[in-house]
Amino acid sequence: MASEAETRQVAASTRAGWLLSTPALVLLAFGAIGPLLIVVVYSFLLPGKYGNVEWGFSLDAWRGILFTRDIFDDTLVLADAHLSIFWRSVKLSTLTTLFTFAVGFPTAWFIATRPQKQRAFWLFLITIPFWTNLLIRTFAINEIIRSEGLLNTLLLWLGVIDRPLEIIYTDFAVFVGMTYVYLPLMVLPLFAAIDRFDMRLLEAGYDLYASRWQVLRRIILPIVKPGIIAGSILVFVPALGAYVTPRILGGGKQMMIGNFIELQFGQGRNWPLGASLSVTLLVIVTAALLVYVRFANRDREVNHG
């Protein structure tokens, strides 16, 4: 009897839990799953003449990601422009992730090794950029690196250069902008991982005659690896789908995937291609998150095993 009563109590508790979560599930269905399903459906339709879609099944949009039809003989050829945009997006996102780690790791280490009372101040400085809109921050970088901007004006005044550096509207400008924008997203997870690091392990390593490089490679990096992976995901994922920074600092010439998708829904009037590109970007991001989960679970098993 007691066991049956406990079973009924657990069932009632489960039903109550589902009922309480129903509003959130409905909101998730209409706010996230619904629009995603619409995008997936659009990717299998035909483009309309003036935008929108025509209701007819077609795989042309998915084929158009990698291939395009020759204007003379209508044969399929590789879409070099599309592949170039994909390559630029992955390249700049990877470089941004690597450089933010190179700058963010010593920054996070510096903050984590400050006295307890000073850490809040340094973290406060790191989070200040989040107080400002992304668009304004990007325009601030634009004012620094443009031909008549602060950087060129200063270098010309010092006599280091005799003509302005052509930085704006290049891949390098986009890289600089994304590094500045996403650097805090790398620093904060690294700080959280380093803050839990037992500094006595460093002393043990030096006592065993390990060099600084060996201590870094065999002690520090393996222990703070969860923070490195989390920071890399937080930087790589938004950088891959960046729109504002490439649009302003790239001037529409150095497009990334986000700009290319917007072009298809706007001037290109090819909604199915834009939808298929959106789904492709979602798949890439999901794959990156799965890699993170896999590494995080493996590290957890090693630590507890």
N, C-alpha and C positions, 0 to 999 in steps of 0.2 A: 504493500500500500504506500509506504513511504517513497519507494522508488517511482511508482506511478505518479505520485503527487509532484515529485521533483521534476519528472519529465514534462508534466503539464505546465509547471512553473517556467521551465526553460523555454517551452514552445510559446507561451504567452509573452515572455520577455522578448523573444525573437520577433514575434508579430508586432509588438509595440515598437521595437527598434526600426523595423521596416516602415511602419506607419509614420514615425517621426522623421525618417529620412526621405519620405515620398516627395515633399516640396523640393528638396535639393536635387533629387533624381529627375523630377520633371523639368526643373530649370536647366540641368545638365543636358537633358535630351533635346530641348528646344534651343538652347543657347550654344551648344557645342556639337553634339552628334548630328542634329538636323542640318545646320549649314554645311557640315562636312559631307553629309550624304548628297546634298544638292551639288556641291563641287564635283564629287565623284560622278554623279549622273551627267552633269554638263560635259565632263571630259569624254563621254562616249557619244556626244551629239554632233550635229553639223553647225558650223558658224553661220549666223545670220548675215544678211547683206549690210545692215547698218548696226551691227552689234547684236547682242542677245544670241539666241540659239534657234535652230530649226530642229523640230522633233523627228529625227531620223538617226538610227544607229550607225555609228561610224568609228573606225579606229584611226582616222586620219590625224586626230589631235595627238594621240600617243606616238604615232609614227613621226609626226612633225617635231618631236623633241630632238630626235637625232638625224632625221632625214628631211629633205625638202625636194620639191619637184623642179627640174630644170625648166626654165622659161621657154626654151627652144623646142626640145623633143619630149618634154613631160616625163622624163625618166627620174628615178629616185637617186639623189646624190646626198652625200653627207652634208649636214647643215653646219658648215664651218663656224658661222657666226654664233649659233647656239652653243656649240662645243666650246668656243672661246669664252663665252659668258660663264658657262659652268666651270671651266678651268680657272678663270679669274676669281670666281666666287670661292671655290675651294682653296685656291692658293692664298688669297688675301685673308681668308678666315683662319687658315693654318698658321700663316705668318703672324697674324694678330695674336693668336693663342700663344705661340712660342715667345713672342716678344713681351706680352703682358706677364708671362711666367718669369721671364728673365728679369724683368723689372719688379714684378710683384713679390717674388720670393724674398729677395733681400729686404724689401720694404716691410713685408709681414714679419720677417725675423727680427728686424729692428724694433718694430712695435711690440712684439711678444717678449722681447728681452728688456724692455723698459720697466722701471718700477711700477707697481700696481696702480698707483695714483696717477701716473702719467699716460697710461694706455688709453684711457677714455678720451683724452685730448687728441692723441694721434689718430684714433679711430674717427673722431669727430671731423678731423681735417680730411680724411679719406672719403667720408660720406657727403661732404659739402657739395660736390658736383651733382648729386642726386636731387638737390634742392632746386635745380634749374632744369627747365625743359630741354629735352634732347635737341630740339631744333635750335634753340639759343646757343647751346654748347657747340654745336656744329658750326654755326655762323661765327662764333668766337674763334674757332680754329681757322676758319676761312679768312678772318681779318688778320690773323698772324702770318699765314703762309702765302697769301696772294701776292701778286707782283708788286703792288704798292703797300703791302702790309708791314706789320711791325718788324718781322724778321729781316726782310730785304732792306727796309729803311735803316735798320741798325747796322747790318753788314756793309751797306754802302757808306754810311757815315764813318765806320771804322776803317774803311778802305780795304776790306777783305775781298770784296768783289767789285768789278767795274760796271756790271749790269745786273739787273734783278734775276734771281734764280727762277726758272720756270718749274715751280712745284705744283701749283694749283692745276686741277683738271688732269691729274695723272694718277696711276695706280698708287704711287708713293703717297700722294695727298690723301687718298682714301684710306690707306694703311695707317697713316699718322692719325687721322680722325678717329678711326675705329679703335686704335690702341688707347687713345685718350678716353674715349667714351666707355670702353669696357674694362679698363684697368681696375677700378674698384671691385668689379665682380670676380676678379682673380685674387685680389689682396685679401678680401674678407674670409673666404673659405680657407686660404692658406694660414691666415692668422688663427682661425679657430683650431686648425690641426696642430700648429706649432705651439699654441698656448697650452695644449695638453701634453706636450713633449716633456719627458723627464730629463732635465739637463744633466743629471748625474750620469747618464749614459755617455755623454761627451767625455767626462772625466775618466770613465772606465775605458773608453776607447783610447784616449791618450796614454793612460797607464799601461795599456798593452802595446804601446809604441806604434799606434796607427797614425798615419799622416792625416793632414786636414782633408785631403781629397778622399782618402779611404773612409774617414769618419762621415763625410758628406754622402758618399756613395753607398756605404754599407749600413749606416745607422740612421742618419737624418732622413734621407729620401724615402727609404722603405716605410718608415713609421708615419711620415706625413703624406704618403701617397694618396690616401683617400681625399685629402684636401686638394692635392694637385689635380686629381681626376675630376672632382666636383668643380673646381675653378675652371678647368679646361672646358668642361661641358657648358658651364654658364657663360663662357666667352664665345666658344665656337658656334653654338647653336644660334644665338641672336646675330652674330657676325655673318653667318651664312645667309640669313634672310634679311640682312640690313637693307633699308630702303632710303632713309633720310640722308645718311652720311654719304653714300655713293652718289646720290642725286645732287647734292650741293657741292661736295668737293670733287666729284668726278665730272660735273657739268653736263651730265647726260651722255658723255662720250665713253666713260669707263663704267658700263652697266654691270650690275650683278643680278643674281636670280630675282631678287625682289623687284628691281626696276624693270626687268624683262617681263615679269608677270603683270605688273601694272600697265606696261605698254600694250600687252595683248588685250586687256580689258578696256583700254582707252583708245589710243589712235589706231592700234592694230585691228580692233574690232573682231578679234578671234577669241571669243570666250572659251570655246572648248580647249584650245591650246593653252590659254592661261590657266584653266582648271587642271589640265594634265600636268603642267609645270608645278602648280601648287601642291598636287598630290605627290609628285616626285620629291619636292622639297620636304614634305611631311615625312615621307619614307626615309629620306636621308637623316633627318633629325631624330626620328624614332630609332633608327639603327644606332646612332650615336648614343642615345639614352640607354639602349639595351647593352651596349658595350660598357657603359658606366656601371649599370646594375650588375653585370657579370663580374667586373673587376671588384666592385664593392663587396659582393657576396663571397667571392673567392678570398679576399683579404679577411673577411669576418670569419670564414671557416678556418683559415690558417691561424688567426689569433686565438680562436677558441679551441682549436684542435691540438 
